[in-house]
Amino acid sequence: MGRFTSGGNPYDKRRVYERIHQRLSTQPEFSDVQYLPSKNRPREIHADVDVSQFLQQSYPSTTARVEIEFMFRQDWNHYWIQWVEPERGLSCGWHQDNTHSDLGQCHFQIDYPDGSVDREEATFLDAHPLSVVETRLQSLPTKLMTSSAP
């Protein structure tokens, strides 16, 4: 699939967020899907997750939230797709950005309650944001069950 960049066009960005919102809103494992700060100026999508339905197996946390943010750039798009567990103070997800160049353009990061952080290189995805979201959400259950996050 070819590179998707919005070139800063706010309509394209808003359309992408609308489609992500729609995708999450139509899945029974997600609820309370919200645009942040607002639908007119979306910068992130947050959704509550029914953990048992999403993972389809037992897991140490019963509540979680998915947070998705894209930054459309001319060179390559940045994104953050984060799983947040408020009751355990744990957070993990994919960060495709230029913050840890030693790990390449994308890394998986786990933020622990004690403030420590683990990072590992992850596959760079140069695809339409909806494909990126779908790929990462499909990978998330396995990642949660096999990483050091639980």
Secondary structure, DSSP 8 states (H G I E B T S, - for coil): ------TT-HHHHHHHHHHHHHHHHTSTTEEEEEEEE-SSSEEEEEEEEEHHHHHSS--S-SEEEEEEEEE--SS--EEEEEEEETTTTEEEEEEESSS-GGG-SEEEEEE-TTS-EEEEE-----S-HHHHHHHHHHHHHHHHHHSS--
